[in-house]
Amino acid sequence: MKNHSPLLLVTNDDGITAPGIKALIEVMSEIGTVIVVAPDKPQSAMGHAITINNTLYLNKISKEEDLITQYSCSGTPVDCVKMAVNEILKQKPDLCVSGVNHGSNSSINVIYSGTMSAAVEAGIEGIPAIGFSLLDYDWNADFEPIKKYIKKITLEVLENGLPEGVVLNVNFPKRKENEIKGIKICRQAKALWVEKFDKRETPQGRDYYWLSGTFVNQDKGEDTDEWALENDYISVVPVQFDLTAHHAMQQLNTLKWND
Amino acid sequence: MKNHSPLLLVTNDDGITAPGIKALIEVMSEIGTVIVVAPDKPQSAMGHAITINNTLYLNKISKEEDLITQYSCSGTPVDCVKMAVNEILKQKPDLCVSGVNHGSNSSINVIYSGTMSAAVEAGIEGIPAIGFSLLDYDWNADFEPIKKYIKKITLEVLENGLPEGVVLNVNFPKRKENEIKGIKICRQAKALWVEKFDKRETPQGRDYYWLSGTFVNQDKGEDTDEWALENDYISVVPVQFDLTAHHAMQQLNTLKWND
């Protein structure tokens, strides 16, 4: 690890009042200097959305004497990272951590997740980044069992850095501390949500819908994040933001695009 | 190509009234049966956001006698694809096309793009998909020069399919038809937006911000989408939604996660 106290940017997508981010702030303040910039309201499933057609507000919610500086932001998780880096921080942070999300961001959920999009945005800006999620959607989820693992993973990343163009997607099973078997580097399982729209009627008789769905894991591999989590391991997936399917380029080049 | 008239799902992120989607519908109706499900308002830069904490509305805006069935949806581009597949279409479409976007979705823009997220969502659901974008942000952009290329690319994909887990990100340079040099299969250029927040004051004296930024291409490669577009080619990037950085797994496995 570098000799100075590391500068740690903390964000999330459940909003700055969520117990998950409080747990994360607690662990981070044992490691370095913490700055929090998080959404002022829940922003789950916002993906990599940014605010371009609307104004953004930033509120400093910590007092001058507080040990930890905290801002809430009216935008998305990705907006929070952009505002932190460009408007608040005077130097690039050593690490950006996002979470702890109330609920899974394993497998295909990484695509929809505001938590992970914040980490990916930091990665794009050249900041090592980790998204943490606990497989418990309850607002009163117990984050105690995972705190020592969050600290271990964070210290490991501060010590060794991350490969270029890669951020980590860390998911924790909902288990007691002594039931967790350890940390596994995994690939993203092939999975999807099969939607079932719940159709209802407004008091005025107009149809409307609620999105709901069932998670379907199509992947039987034992090297996936889903397998790890089902078997009481913490899953760590290296996530990239170069979306090019390099393996497909040769096949596509055999087609007659320019005839 | 299959013998039946292909079923083509059309969506976008600029909203159902945008000239770009009208151009796309025009080309698609020369190829097969067209169903349009597109946002009822602009949804640019929404990334892979979905609507889970709010209601969704769907409006059939075409008349019974119209040749093309069109729905507007109150949600994001990804919501549109989910609603089309699960609520509107009785069979899986042969192809989903998204766009034509008013503005670039090349390189890192793919991450923020609602246009591309719609295509990616279709891909996740096992539907071949293409996102089309023109490097012209003008509402009155001229889509005529690119129509024959949209048709060519669409027919090629209907004829040959796409590699599993891959959708196409197609960007067109703002050029006359005879100035376009052809179609190139490319990788996503390494690039980012460097933000500059424009700080203003409300009439009541409260600070607010507008997000704005400068696009920075850090990639000198001649095999990238940015290079192709600057040199008057149409760029086609195969995009994947398995975000695992497989190349980084070995390196990460050398760290001491479980000591």
Interface residues (C-beta under 8 A of the other chain):
Chain A: P42 S44 A45 M46 G47 H48 A49 I50 T51 I52 N53 T55 L56 Y57 L58 V78 D79 K82 M83 V85 N86 E87 I108 V110 I111 Y112 S117 V120 I124 E125 K152 I153 E156 N160 L162 P163 G165 V166 G182 I183 I185 R187 Q188 K190 L192 E195 K196 F197 K199 R206 D207 Y208 Y209 W210 L211 V236 V237 P238 V239 Q240 F241 D242 L243 T244 A245 H246 H247 A248 M249 Q251 L252 N253 L255 K256 W257 N258
Chain B: P42 S44 A45 M46 G47 H48 A49 I50 T51 I52 N53 T55 L56 Y57 L58 G75 V78 D79 K82 M83 V85 N86 E87 I108 V110 I111 Y112 S117 V120 I124 E125 K152 I153 E156 N160 L162 P163 G165 V166 G182 I183 I185 R187 Q188 K190 L192 E195 K196 F197 K199 R206 D207 Y208 Y209 W210 L211 V236 V237 P238 V239 Q240 F241 D242 L243 T244 A245 H246 H247 A248 M249 Q251 L252 N253 L255 K256 W257 N258
